[in-house]
């Protein structure tokens, strides 16, 4: 999540600005976070890998 929302689309001029951006993201995300509802099942994985019996 951090990579998709913060790191990938941005370019940081220094490690200090990167560190501050990460800290700010974590503080914001911790306030707004909701549980992730996973939809990928072990059965789907086994089918993709060809290991489903």
N, CA, C and O atoms as a Tripos MOL2 file, in Angstrom:
@<TRIPOS>MOLECULE
protein
  212   211    53     0     0
PROTEIN
NO_CHARGES

@<TRIPOS>ATOM
      1 N           0.8360   -1.1840    0.0000 N.3       1 UNK1
      2 CA          0.0000    0.0000    0.0000 C.3       1 UNK1
      3 C           0.8800    1.2470    0.0000 C.2       1 UNK1
      4 O           0.6440    2.1870   -0.7580 O.2       1 UNK1
      5 N           1.8610    1.2410    0.8300 N.am      2 UNK2
      6 CA          2.7740    2.3860    0.8990 C.3       2 UNK2
      7 C           3.4320    2.6340   -0.4570 C.2       2 UNK2
      8 O           3.5380    3.7780   -0.9000 O.2       2 UNK2
      9 N           3.8660    1.5810   -1.1010 N.am      3 UNK3
     10 CA          4.5260    1.7310   -2.3910 C.3       3 UNK3
     11 C           3.5730    2.2770   -3.4550 C.2       3 UNK3
     12 O           3.9380    3.1860   -4.2010 O.2       3 UNK3
     13 N           2.3540    1.7330   -3.5320 N.am      4 UNK4
     14 CA          1.3980    2.1760   -4.5490 C.3       4 UNK4
     15 C           0.9350    3.6060   -4.3340 C.2       4 UNK4
     16 O           0.8170    4.3690   -5.2930 O.2       4 UNK4
     17 N           0.6740    3.9750   -3.1020 N.am      5 UNK5
     18 CA          0.0670    5.2720   -2.8230 C.3       5 UNK5
     19 C           1.0720    6.4120   -2.6190 C.2       5 UNK5
     20 O           0.7370    7.5760   -2.8390 O.2       5 UNK5
     21 N           2.2770    6.0900   -2.2080 N.am      6 UNK6
     22 CA          3.2250    7.1600   -1.8710 C.3       6 UNK6
     23 C           4.5230    7.0880   -2.6650 C.2       6 UNK6
     24 O           4.9450    8.0860   -3.2500 O.2       6 UNK6
     25 N           5.1480    5.9460   -2.6930 N.am      7 UNK7
     26 CA          6.4990    5.8780   -3.2370 C.3       7 UNK7
     27 C           6.5510    5.8510   -4.7560 C.2       7 UNK7
     28 O           7.3800    6.5380   -5.3530 O.2       7 UNK7
     29 N           5.6920    5.0790   -5.3870 N.am      8 UNK8
     30 CA          5.7760    4.9100   -6.8260 C.3       8 UNK8
     31 C           5.5710    6.1970   -7.6290 C.2       8 UNK8
     32 O           6.3710    6.4770   -8.5220 O.2       8 UNK8
     33 N           4.5470    6.9790   -7.3510 N.am      9 UNK9
     34 CA          4.3260    8.1360   -8.2180 C.3       9 UNK9
     35 C           5.1470    9.3790   -7.8670 C.2       9 UNK9
     36 O           5.0240   10.4040   -8.5390 O.2       9 UNK9
     37 N           5.9610    9.3070   -6.8520 N.am     10 UNK10
     38 CA          6.6650   10.5130   -6.3940 C.3      10 UNK10
     39 C           8.1760   10.3920   -6.5210 C.2      10 UNK10
     40 O           8.7380    9.2980   -6.5780 O.2      10 UNK10
     41 N           8.7920   11.5240   -6.5620 N.am     11 UNK11
     42 CA         10.2430   11.6270   -6.5660 C.3      11 UNK11
     43 C          10.6170   12.5340   -5.3900 C.2      11 UNK11
     44 O          10.1030   13.6460   -5.2680 O.2      11 UNK11
     45 N          11.4950   12.0630   -4.5470 N.am     12 UNK12
     46 CA         11.8670   12.8200   -3.3610 C.3      12 UNK12
     47 C          13.2670   13.3930   -3.5330 C.2      12 UNK12
     48 O          14.1740   12.7140   -4.0140 O.2      12 UNK12
     49 N          13.4290   14.6380   -3.1370 N.am     13 UNK13
     50 CA         14.6980   15.3300   -3.3310 C.3      13 UNK13
     51 C          15.7560   14.9560   -2.3060 C.2      13 UNK13
     52 O          16.9500   15.1430   -2.5410 O.2      13 UNK13
     53 N          15.3170   14.4270   -1.1650 N.am     14 UNK14
     54 CA         16.2830   14.0310   -0.1450 C.3      14 UNK14
     55 C          15.6970   12.9130    0.6950 C.2      14 UNK14
     56 O          14.4930   12.6570    0.6650 O.2      14 UNK14
     57 N          16.5650   12.2520    1.4420 N.am     15 UNK15
     58 CA         16.0810   11.2030    2.3350 C.3      15 UNK15
     59 C          15.2480   11.7900    3.4660 C.2      15 UNK15
     60 O          14.3610   11.1190    3.9950 O.2      15 UNK15
     61 N          15.5220   13.0320    3.8410 N.am     16 UNK16
     62 CA         14.7250   13.6840    4.8850 C.3      16 UNK16
     63 C          13.2730   13.8790    4.4330 C.2      16 UNK16
     64 O          12.3400   13.6260    5.1950 O.2      16 UNK16
     65 N          13.0920   14.3330    3.1800 N.am     17 UNK17
     66 CA         11.7180   14.5230    2.6910 C.3      17 UNK17
     67 C          11.0230   13.1760    2.5110 C.2      17 UNK17
     68 O           9.8210   13.0640    2.7510 O.2      17 UNK17
     69 N          11.7680   12.1560    2.0900 N.am     18 UNK18
     70 CA         11.2050   10.8120    1.9770 C.3      18 UNK18
     71 C          10.7750   10.2940    3.3460 C.2      18 UNK18
     72 O           9.6730    9.7650    3.4980 O.2      18 UNK18
     73 N          11.6340   10.4450    4.3270 N.am     19 UNK19
     74 CA         11.3220    9.9930    5.6850 C.3      19 UNK19
     75 C          10.0910   10.7110    6.2370 C.2      19 UNK19
     76 O           9.2380   10.0830    6.8630 O.2      19 UNK19
     77 N           9.9950   12.0070    6.0110 N.am     20 UNK20
     78 CA          8.8430   12.7730    6.4910 C.3      20 UNK20
     79 C           7.5730   12.3370    5.7760 C.2      20 UNK20
     80 O           6.5200   12.2160    6.4020 O.2      20 UNK20
     81 N           7.6630   12.1010    4.4760 N.am     21 UNK21
     82 CA          6.4960   11.6590    3.7100 C.3      21 UNK21
     83 C           6.0060   10.2990    4.1930 C.2      21 UNK21
     84 O           4.7990   10.0800    4.2990 O.2      21 UNK21
     85 N           6.9200    9.3910    4.4860 N.am     22 UNK22
     86 CA          6.5380    8.0690    5.0010 C.3      22 UNK22
     87 C           5.8850    8.2010    6.3720 C.2      22 UNK22
     88 O           4.8560    7.5770    6.6310 O.2      22 UNK22
     89 N           6.4710    9.0020    7.2450 N.am     23 UNK23
     90 CA          5.8980    9.2110    8.5830 C.3      23 UNK23
     91 C           4.5010    9.8200    8.5030 C.2      23 UNK23
     92 O           3.5940    9.4050    9.2240 O.2      23 UNK23
     93 N           4.3320   10.8070    7.6220 N.am     24 UNK24
     94 CA          3.0230   11.4330    7.4490 C.3      24 UNK24
     95 C           1.9990   10.4420    6.9060 C.2      24 UNK24
     96 O           0.8500   10.4210    7.3480 O.2      24 UNK24
     97 N           2.4220    9.6200    5.9410 N.am     25 UNK25
     98 CA          1.5240    8.6190    5.3670 C.3      25 UNK25
     99 C           1.0700    7.6230    6.4300 C.2      25 UNK25
    100 O          -0.1160    7.3060    6.5220 O.2      25 UNK25
    101 N           1.9970    7.1380    7.2190 N.am     26 UNK26
    102 CA          1.6710    6.1670    8.2700 C.3      26 UNK26
    103 C           0.7060    6.7740    9.2800 C.2      26 UNK26
    104 O          -0.2640    6.1250    9.6720 O.2      26 UNK26
    105 N           0.9570    8.0020    9.7020 N.am     27 UNK27
    106 CA          0.0650    8.6650   10.6620 C.3      27 UNK27
    107 C          -1.3360    8.8240   10.0770 C.2      27 UNK27
    108 O          -2.3260    8.5620   10.7610 O.2      27 UNK27
    109 N          -1.4280    9.2550    8.8110 N.am     28 UNK28
    110 CA         -2.7350    9.4050    8.1590 C.3      28 UNK28
    111 C          -3.4150    8.0580    7.9920 C.2      28 UNK28
    112 O          -4.5910    7.9040    8.3210 O.2      28 UNK28
    113 N          -2.6790    7.0870    7.4810 N.am     29 UNK29
    114 CA         -3.2790    5.7740    7.2020 C.3      29 UNK29
    115 C          -3.7700    5.1080    8.4820 C.2      29 UNK29
    116 O          -4.8240    4.4720    8.4780 O.2      29 UNK29
    117 N          -3.0340    5.2400    9.5620 N.am     30 UNK30
    118 CA         -3.4530    4.6260   10.8250 C.3      30 UNK30
    119 C          -4.7810    5.2090   11.3170 C.2      30 UNK30
    120 O          -5.5390    4.5200   12.0000 O.2      30 UNK30
    121 N          -5.0660    6.4600   10.9810 N.am     31 UNK31
    122 CA         -6.3350    7.0790   11.3680 C.3      31 UNK31
    123 C          -7.4790    6.6450   10.4500 C.2      31 UNK31
    124 O          -8.6170    6.5180   10.9030 O.2      31 UNK31
    125 N          -7.1930    6.4180    9.1780 N.am     32 UNK32
    126 CA         -8.2330    6.1470    8.1820 C.3      32 UNK32
    127 C          -8.3370    4.6740    7.7920 C.2      32 UNK32
    128 O          -9.2020    4.3090    6.9960 O.2      32 UNK32
    129 N          -7.4820    3.8360    8.3320 N.am     33 UNK33
    130 CA         -7.4070    2.4370    7.8960 C.3      33 UNK33
    131 C          -8.6720    1.6530    8.2010 C.2      33 UNK33
    132 O          -9.3230    1.8430    9.2290 O.2      33 UNK33
    133 N          -8.9900    0.7720    7.2750 N.am     34 UNK34
    134 CA        -10.0900   -0.1750    7.4420 C.3      34 UNK34
    135 C          -9.5440   -1.5490    7.1080 C.2      34 UNK34
    136 O          -8.6060   -1.6640    6.3190 O.2      34 UNK34
    137 N         -10.1120   -2.5920    7.6940 N.am     35 UNK35
    138 CA         -9.6250   -3.9410    7.3820 C.3      35 UNK35
    139 C          -9.7700   -4.2480    5.8910 C.2      35 UNK35
    140 O         -10.7220   -3.8170    5.2400 O.2      35 UNK35
    141 N          -8.8140   -4.9940    5.3740 N.am     36 UNK36
    142 CA         -8.8640   -5.4190    3.9800 C.3      36 UNK36
    143 C          -9.6780   -6.6960    3.8960 C.2      36 UNK36
    144 O          -9.4520   -7.6380    4.6570 O.2      36 UNK36
    145 N         -10.6240   -6.7260    2.9720 N.am     37 UNK37
    146 CA        -11.4150   -7.9370    2.7410 C.3      37 UNK37
    147 C         -10.7730   -8.6930    1.5890 C.2      37 UNK37
    148 O         -10.8990   -8.3040    0.4280 O.2      37 UNK37
    149 N         -10.0870   -9.7750    1.9220 N.am     38 UNK38
    150 CA         -9.3910  -10.5610    0.9120 C.3      38 UNK38
    151 C         -10.3970  -11.3770    0.1220 C.2      38 UNK38
    152 O         -11.3040  -11.9750    0.7000 O.2      38 UNK38
    153 N         -10.2450  -11.4080   -1.1860 N.am     39 UNK39
    154 CA        -11.1530  -12.1950   -2.0200 C.3      39 UNK39
    155 C         -10.4410  -13.3490   -2.7110 C.2      39 UNK39
    156 O         -11.0900  -14.2100   -3.3060 O.2      39 UNK39
    157 N          -9.1350  -13.3750   -2.6390 N.am     40 UNK40
    158 CA         -8.3670  -14.4360   -3.2750 C.3      40 UNK40
    159 C          -8.3260  -15.6320   -2.3360 C.2      40 UNK40
    160 O          -7.9160  -15.5060   -1.1820 O.2      40 UNK40
    161 N          -8.7450  -16.7800   -2.8210 N.am     41 UNK41
    162 CA         -8.8220  -17.9680   -1.9730 C.3      41 UNK41
    163 C          -7.6840  -18.9270   -2.2860 C.2      41 UNK41
    164 O          -7.0220  -18.8130   -3.3170 O.2      41 UNK41
    165 N          -7.4710  -19.8640   -1.3910 N.am     42 UNK42
    166 CA         -6.4640  -20.8980   -1.6110 C.3      42 UNK42
    167 C          -6.8320  -21.7320   -2.8370 C.2      42 UNK42
    168 O          -5.9510  -22.1950   -3.5620 O.2      42 UNK42
    169 N          -8.1200  -21.9210   -3.0660 N.am     43 UNK43
    170 CA         -8.5610  -22.6780   -4.2380 C.3      43 UNK43
    171 C          -8.1610  -21.9700   -5.5320 C.2      43 UNK43
    172 O          -7.7070  -22.6160   -6.4760 O.2      43 UNK43
    173 N          -8.3260  -20.6530   -5.5800 N.am     44 UNK44
    174 CA         -7.9280  -19.8890   -6.7640 C.3      44 UNK44
    175 C          -6.4210  -19.9850   -6.9780 C.2      44 UNK44
    176 O          -5.9580  -20.1020   -8.1130 O.2      44 UNK44
    177 N          -5.6690  -19.9370   -5.9070 N.am     45 UNK45
    178 CA         -4.2240  -20.0560   -6.0110 C.3      45 UNK45
    179 C          -3.8320  -21.4350   -6.5220 C.2      45 UNK45
    180 O          -2.9840  -21.5530   -7.4060 O.2      45 UNK45
    181 N          -4.4420  -22.4700   -5.9750 N.am     46 UNK46
    182 CA         -4.1310  -23.8310   -6.4170 C.3      46 UNK46
    183 C          -4.4730  -24.0260   -7.8840 C.2      46 UNK46
    184 O          -3.7240  -24.6820   -8.6070 O.2      46 UNK46
    185 N          -5.5910  -23.4680   -8.3380 N.am     47 UNK47
    186 CA         -5.9630  -23.5680   -9.7440 C.3      47 UNK47
    187 C          -4.9270  -22.8520  -10.6130 C.2      47 UNK47
    188 O          -4.5380  -23.3670  -11.6610 O.2      47 UNK47
    189 N          -4.4930  -21.7060  -10.1980 N.am     48 UNK48
    190 CA         -3.5110  -20.9430  -10.9670 C.3      48 UNK48
    191 C          -2.1890  -21.6900  -11.0460 C.2      48 UNK48
    192 O          -1.5250  -21.6830  -12.0830 O.2      48 UNK48
    193 N          -1.8080  -22.3380   -9.9430 N.am     49 UNK49
    194 CA         -0.5500  -23.0780   -9.9030 C.3      49 UNK49
    195 C          -0.6590  -24.4750  -10.5020 C.2      49 UNK49
    196 O           0.3500  -25.1390  -10.7380 O.2      49 UNK49
    197 N          -1.9000  -24.9180  -10.7470 N.am     50 UNK50
    198 CA         -2.0960  -26.2520  -11.2850 C.3      50 UNK50
    199 C          -1.9190  -27.3510  -10.2650 C.2      50 UNK50
    200 O          -1.6320  -28.4930  -10.6240 O.2      50 UNK50
    201 N          -2.0870  -27.0170   -8.9860 N.am     51 UNK51
    202 CA         -1.9030  -28.0070   -7.9270 C.3      51 UNK51
    203 C          -3.2100  -28.4620   -7.3210 C.2      51 UNK51
    204 O          -3.2190  -29.2250   -6.3540 O.2      51 UNK51
    205 N          -4.3280  -27.9940   -7.8870 N.am     52 UNK52
    206 CA         -5.6480  -28.3400   -7.3510 C.3      52 UNK52
    207 C          -5.9780  -29.7880   -7.6930 C.2      52 UNK52
    208 O          -5.8690  -30.2010   -8.8480 O.2      52 UNK52
    209 N          -6.3800  -30.5510   -6.6900 N.am     53 UNK53
    210 CA         -6.6770  -31.9790   -6.9110 C.3      53 UNK53
    211 C          -8.1100  -32.1940   -7.3040 C.2      53 UNK53
    212 O          -8.5250  -33.3320   -7.5270 O.2      53 UNK53
@<TRIPOS>BOND
     1     1     2 1
     2     2     3 1
     3     3     4 2
     4     3     5 am
     5     5     6 1
     6     6     7 1
     7     7     8 2
     8     7     9 am
     9     9    10 1
    10    10    11 1
    11    11    12 2
    12    11    13 am
    13    13    14 1
    14    14    15 1
    15    15    16 2
    16    15    17 am
    17    17    18 1
    18    18    19 1
    19    19    20 2
    20    19    21 am
    21    21    22 1
    22    22    23 1
    23    23    24 2
    24    23    25 am
    25    25    26 1
    26    26    27 1
    27    27    28 2
    28    27    29 am
    29    29    30 1
    30    30    31 1
    31    31    32 2
    32    31    33 am
    33    33    34 1
    34    34    35 1
    35    35    36 2
    36    35    37 am
    37    37    38 1
    38    38    39 1
    39    39    40 2
    40    39    41 am
    41    41    42 1
    42    42    43 1
    43    43    44 2
    44    43    45 am
    45    45    46 1
    46    46    47 1
    47    47    48 2
    48    47    49 am
    49    49    50 1
    50    50    51 1
    51    51    52 2
    52    51    53 am
    53    53    54 1
    54    54    55 1
    55    55    56 2
    56    55    57 am
    57    57    58 1
    58    58    59 1
    59    59    60 2
    60    59    61 am
    61    61    62 1
    62    62    63 1
    63    63    64 2
    64    63    65 am
    65    65    66 1
    66    66    67 1
    67    67    68 2
    68    67    69 am
    69    69    70 1
    70    70    71 1
    71    71    72 2
    72    71    73 am
    73    73    74 1
    74    74    75 1
    75    75    76 2
    76    75    77 am
    77    77    78 1
    78    78    79 1
    79    79    80 2
    80    79    81 am
    81    81    82 1
    82    82    83 1
    83    83    84 2
    84    83    85 am
    85    85    86 1
    86    86    87 1
    87    87    88 2
    88    87    89 am
    89    89    90 1
    90    90    91 1
    91    91    92 2
    92    91    93 am
    93    93    94 1
    94    94    95 1
    95    95    96 2
    96    95    97 am
    97    97    98 1
    98    98    99 1
    99    99   100 2
   100    99   101 am
   101   101   102 1
   102   102   103 1
   103   103   104 2
   104   103   105 am
   105   105   106 1
   106   106   107 1
   107   107   108 2
   108   107   109 am
   109   109   110 1
   110   110   111 1
   111   111   112 2
   112   111   113 am
   113   113   114 1
   114   114   115 1
   115   115   116 2
   116   115   117 am
   117   117   118 1
   118   118   119 1
   119   119   120 2
   120   119   121 am
   121   121   122 1
   122   122   123 1
   123   123   124 2
   124   123   125 am
   125   125   126 1
   126   126   127 1
   127   127   128 2
   128   127   129 am
   129   129   130 1
   130   130   131 1
   131   131   132 2
   132   131   133 am
   133   133   134 1
   134   134   135 1
   135   135   136 2
   136   135   137 am
   137   137   138 1
   138   138   139 1
   139   139   140 2
   140   139   141 am
   141   141   142 1
   142   142   143 1
   143   143   144 2
   144   143   145 am
   145   145   146 1
   146   146   147 1
   147   147   148 2
   148   147   149 am
   149   149   150 1
   150   150   151 1
   151   151   152 2
   152   151   153 am
   153   153   154 1
   154   154   155 1
   155   155   156 2
   156   155   157 am
   157   157   158 1
   158   158   159 1
   159   159   160 2
   160   159   161 am
   161   161   162 1
   162   162   163 1
   163   163   164 2
   164   163   165 am
   165   165   166 1
   166   166   167 1
   167   167   168 2
   168   167   169 am
   169   169   170 1
   170   170   171 1
   171   171   172 2
   172   171   173 am
   173   173   174 1
   174   174   175 1
   175   175   176 2
   176   175   177 am
   177   177   178 1
   178   178   179 1
   179   179   180 2
   180   179   181 am
   181   181   182 1
   182   182   183 1
   183   183   184 2
   184   183   185 am
   185   185   186 1
   186   186   187 1
   187   187   188 2
   188   187   189 am
   189   189   190 1
   190   190   191 1
   191   191   192 2
   192   191   193 am
   193   193   194 1
   194   194   195 1
   195   195   196 2
   196   195   197 am
   197   197   198 1
   198   198   199 1
   199   199   200 2
   200   199   201 am
   201   201   202 1
   202   202   203 1
   203   203   204 2
   204   203   205 am
   205   205   206 1
   206   206   207 1
   207   207   208 2
   208   207   209 am
   209   209   210 1
   210   210   211 1
   211   211   212 2
@<TRIPOS>SUBSTRUCTURE
     1 UNK1         2 RESIDUE 1 A UNK
     2 UNK2         6 RESIDUE 1 A UNK
     3 UNK3        10 RESIDUE 1 A UNK
     4 UNK4        14 RESIDUE 1 A UNK
     5 UNK5        18 RESIDUE 1 A UNK
     6 UNK6        22 RESIDUE 1 A UNK
     7 UNK7        26 RESIDUE 1 A UNK
     8 UNK8        30 RESIDUE 1 A UNK
     9 UNK9        34 RESIDUE 1 A UNK
    10 UNK10       38 RESIDUE 1 A UNK
    11 UNK11       42 RESIDUE 1 A UNK
    12 UNK12       46 RESIDUE 1 A UNK
    13 UNK13       50 RESIDUE 1 A UNK
    14 UNK14       54 RESIDUE 1 A UNK
    15 UNK15       58 RESIDUE 1 A UNK
    16 UNK16       62 RESIDUE 1 A UNK
    17 UNK17       66 RESIDUE 1 A UNK
    18 UNK18       70 RESIDUE 1 A UNK
    19 UNK19       74 RESIDUE 1 A UNK
    20 UNK20       78 RESIDUE 1 A UNK
    21 UNK21       82 RESIDUE 1 A UNK
    22 UNK22       86 RESIDUE 1 A UNK
    23 UNK23       90 RESIDUE 1 A UNK
    24 UNK24       94 RESIDUE 1 A UNK
    25 UNK25       98 RESIDUE 1 A UNK
    26 UNK26      102 RESIDUE 1 A UNK
    27 UNK27      106 RESIDUE 1 A UNK
    28 UNK28      110 RESIDUE 1 A UNK
    29 UNK29      114 RESIDUE 1 A UNK
    30 UNK30      118 RESIDUE 1 A UNK
    31 UNK31      122 RESIDUE 1 A UNK
    32 UNK32      126 RESIDUE 1 A UNK
    33 UNK33      130 RESIDUE 1 A UNK
    34 UNK34      134 RESIDUE 1 A UNK
    35 UNK35      138 RESIDUE 1 A UNK
    36 UNK36      142 RESIDUE 1 A UNK
    37 UNK37      146 RESIDUE 1 A UNK
    38 UNK38      150 RESIDUE 1 A UNK
    39 UNK39      154 RESIDUE 1 A UNK
    40 UNK40      158 RESIDUE 1 A UNK
    41 UNK41      162 RESIDUE 1 A UNK
    42 UNK42      166 RESIDUE 1 A UNK
    43 UNK43      170 RESIDUE 1 A UNK
    44 UNK44      174 RESIDUE 1 A UNK
    45 UNK45      178 RESIDUE 1 A UNK
    46 UNK46      182 RESIDUE 1 A UNK
    47 UNK47      186 RESIDUE 1 A UNK
    48 UNK48      190 RESIDUE 1 A UNK
    49 UNK49      194 RESIDUE 1 A UNK
    50 UNK50      198 RESIDUE 1 A UNK
    51 UNK51      202 RESIDUE 1 A UNK
    52 UNK52      206 RESIDUE 1 A UNK
    53 UNK53      210 RESIDUE 1 A UNK
